Amino acid sequence: MLLIQAGAAVAAVQSRRWLATFGSAILGLIAALSGISGFFDGQLARSDLDGVYVMAQVSYIVVAGLAVAAAVGRIWVIQRGRFHNSVSEVRR
């Protein structure tokens, strides 16, 4: 899984739009799965869990959510750039 994440991270920062979009999408999907897994694996609904444990699990879920938001933001910037370039070409 770490090799896939590393490869997706390298792809996400490339200048080629299709590669950056693909890498960002893979990272977003992996982060979403990690967040969902962290919620269920952490069993946060149990009443007998220690507060520190719950805080660590919640932090893990928040970080996964931020990674999803970053991936979506990257895809949005890539696609917006494509749209703006095509509009400026039409205006010429």
GUNU-813407 format. One record per residue (C-alpha): residue number from 1; residue in one letter; x, y, z. Coordinates in nm, 4 decimals, always signed. Layout:
# GUNU-813407
<node pos="NUM" code="A" px="X" py="Y" pz="Z"/>
...
# end
This chain:
# GUNU-813407
<node pos="1" code="M" px="+0.0000" py="+0.0000" pz="+0.0000"/>
<node pos="2" code="L" px="+0.2854" py="+0.2380" pz="+0.0767"/>
<node pos="3" code="L" px="+0.4355" py="+0.1836" pz="-0.2679"/>
<node pos="4" code="I" px="+0.1010" py="+0.2652" pz="-0.4308"/>
<node pos="5" code="Q" px="+0.0703" py="+0.5807" pz="-0.2194"/>
<node pos="6" code="A" px="+0.4253" py="+0.6850" pz="-0.3032"/>
<node pos="7" code="G" px="+0.3679" py="+0.6273" pz="-0.6741"/>
<node pos="8" code="A" px="+0.0389" py="+0.8163" pz="-0.6630"/>
<node pos="9" code="A" px="+0.2056" py="+1.1067" pz="-0.4798"/>
<node pos="10" code="V" px="+0.4771" py="+1.1263" pz="-0.7449"/>
<node pos="11" code="A" px="+0.2119" py="+1.1154" pz="-1.0186"/>
<node pos="12" code="A" px="+0.0001" py="+1.3830" pz="-0.8463"/>
<node pos="13" code="V" px="+0.2743" py="+1.6460" pz="-0.8682"/>
<node pos="14" code="Q" px="+0.3562" py="+1.5913" pz="-1.2365"/>
<node pos="15" code="S" px="+0.2950" py="+1.8649" pz="-1.4911"/>
<node pos="16" code="R" px="+0.1060" py="+1.6322" pz="-1.7260"/>
<node pos="17" code="R" px="-0.2582" py="+1.6826" pz="-1.6397"/>
<node pos="18" code="W" px="-0.3825" py="+1.3296" pz="-1.6966"/>
<node pos="19" code="L" px="-0.1061" py="+1.1851" pz="-1.4796"/>
<node pos="20" code="A" px="-0.1564" py="+1.4419" pz="-1.2028"/>
<node pos="21" code="T" px="-0.5324" py="+1.3853" pz="-1.2099"/>
<node pos="22" code="F" px="-0.4868" py="+1.0086" pz="-1.1914"/>
<node pos="23" code="G" px="-0.2378" py="+1.0312" pz="-0.9029"/>
<node pos="24" code="S" px="-0.4572" py="+1.2742" pz="-0.7108"/>
<node pos="25" code="A" px="-0.7624" py="+1.0539" pz="-0.7594"/>
<node pos="26" code="I" px="-0.5767" py="+0.7461" pz="-0.6348"/>
<node pos="27" code="L" px="-0.4503" py="+0.9369" pz="-0.3301"/>
<node pos="28" code="G" px="-0.8004" py="+1.0660" pz="-0.2568"/>
<node pos="29" code="L" px="-0.9522" py="+0.7186" pz="-0.2786"/>
<node pos="30" code="I" px="-0.6843" py="+0.5663" pz="-0.0572"/>
<node pos="31" code="A" px="-0.7262" py="+0.8440" pz="+0.2006"/>
<node pos="32" code="A" px="-1.1039" py="+0.7990" pz="+0.2020"/>
<node pos="33" code="L" px="-1.0660" py="+0.4245" pz="+0.2555"/>
<node pos="34" code="S" px="-0.8146" py="+0.4869" pz="+0.5329"/>
<node pos="35" code="G" px="-1.0504" py="+0.7274" pz="+0.7083"/>
<node pos="36" code="I" px="-1.3439" py="+0.4886" pz="+0.6856"/>
<node pos="37" code="S" px="-1.1259" py="+0.2006" pz="+0.8006"/>
<node pos="38" code="G" px="-0.9911" py="+0.4079" pz="+1.0909"/>
<node pos="39" code="F" px="-1.3430" py="+0.4875" pz="+1.2048"/>
<node pos="40" code="F" px="-1.4614" py="+0.1271" pz="+1.2071"/>
<node pos="41" code="D" px="-1.1334" py="-0.0315" pz="+1.3217"/>
<node pos="42" code="G" px="-1.1095" py="+0.2203" pz="+1.6038"/>
<node pos="43" code="Q" px="-1.4551" py="+0.1218" pz="+1.7296"/>
<node pos="44" code="L" px="-1.5216" py="+0.4817" pz="+1.8323"/>
<node pos="45" code="A" px="-1.8766" py="+0.4055" pz="+1.9445"/>
<node pos="46" code="R" px="-1.7597" py="+0.1905" pz="+2.2372"/>
<node pos="47" code="S" px="-1.8120" py="+0.3568" pz="+2.5745"/>
<node pos="48" code="D" px="-1.5160" py="+0.1872" pz="+2.7480"/>
<node pos="49" code="L" px="-1.2432" py="+0.3426" pz="+2.5310"/>
<node pos="50" code="D" px="-0.9776" py="+0.5649" pz="+2.6858"/>
<node pos="51" code="G" px="-0.9958" py="+0.9345" pz="+2.5911"/>
<node pos="52" code="V" px="-0.6399" py="+0.9359" pz="+2.4549"/>
<node pos="53" code="Y" px="-0.7216" py="+0.6428" pz="+2.2270"/>
<node pos="54" code="V" px="-1.0345" py="+0.8141" pz="+2.0979"/>
<node pos="55" code="M" px="-0.8421" py="+1.1377" pz="+2.0382"/>
<node pos="56" code="A" px="-0.5737" py="+0.9500" pz="+1.8427"/>
<node pos="57" code="Q" px="-0.8348" py="+0.7783" pz="+1.6257"/>
<node pos="58" code="V" px="-1.0243" py="+1.1026" pz="+1.5651"/>
<node pos="59" code="S" px="-0.6959" py="+1.2713" pz="+1.4687"/>
<node pos="60" code="Y" px="-0.6253" py="+0.9901" pz="+1.2229"/>
<node pos="61" code="I" px="-0.9687" py="+1.0331" pz="+1.0652"/>
<node pos="62" code="V" px="-0.9249" py="+1.4115" pz="+1.0431"/>
<node pos="63" code="V" px="-0.5876" py="+1.3741" pz="+0.8704"/>
<node pos="64" code="A" px="-0.7401" py="+1.1272" pz="+0.6231"/>
<node pos="65" code="G" px="-1.0214" py="+1.3762" pz="+0.5566"/>
<node pos="66" code="L" px="-0.7707" py="+1.6539" pz="+0.4958"/>
<node pos="67" code="A" px="-0.5855" py="+1.4304" pz="+0.2504"/>
<node pos="68" code="V" px="-0.9114" py="+1.3706" pz="+0.0610"/>
<node pos="69" code="A" px="-0.9747" py="+1.7466" pz="+0.0555"/>
<node pos="70" code="A" px="-0.6222" py="+1.8096" pz="-0.0764"/>
<node pos="71" code="A" px="-0.6698" py="+1.5513" pz="-0.3520"/>
<node pos="72" code="V" px="-1.0042" py="+1.7006" pz="-0.4551"/>
<node pos="73" code="G" px="-0.8497" py="+2.0488" pz="-0.4483"/>
<node pos="74" code="R" px="-0.5613" py="+1.9354" pz="-0.6697"/>
<node pos="75" code="I" px="-0.7996" py="+1.7777" pz="-0.9208"/>
<node pos="76" code="W" px="-1.0091" py="+2.0950" pz="-0.9198"/>
<node pos="77" code="V" px="-0.7047" py="+2.3133" pz="-0.9895"/>
<node pos="78" code="I" px="-0.5926" py="+2.0829" pz="-1.2713"/>
<node pos="79" code="Q" px="-0.9359" py="+2.0802" pz="-1.4329"/>
<node pos="80" code="R" px="-0.9843" py="+2.4548" pz="-1.3836"/>
<node pos="81" code="G" px="-0.6528" py="+2.5162" pz="-1.5583"/>
<node pos="82" code="R" px="-0.7661" py="+2.3015" pz="-1.8487"/>
<node pos="83" code="F" px="-1.0924" py="+2.4966" pz="-1.8716"/>
<node pos="84" code="H" px="-0.9223" py="+2.8367" pz="-1.8566"/>
<node pos="85" code="N" px="-0.6690" py="+2.7371" pz="-2.1226"/>
<node pos="86" code="S" px="-0.9410" py="+2.6164" pz="-2.3588"/>
<node pos="87" code="V" px="-1.1463" py="+2.9358" pz="-2.3055"/>
<node pos="88" code="S" px="-0.8457" py="+3.1592" pz="-2.3768"/>
<node pos="89" code="E" px="-0.7727" py="+2.9630" pz="-2.6962"/>
<node pos="90" code="V" px="-1.1326" py="+3.0101" pz="-2.8125"/>
<node pos="91" code="R" px="-1.1082" py="+3.3875" pz="-2.7548"/>
<node pos="92" code="R" px="-0.8040" py="+3.4164" pz="-2.9847"/>
# end
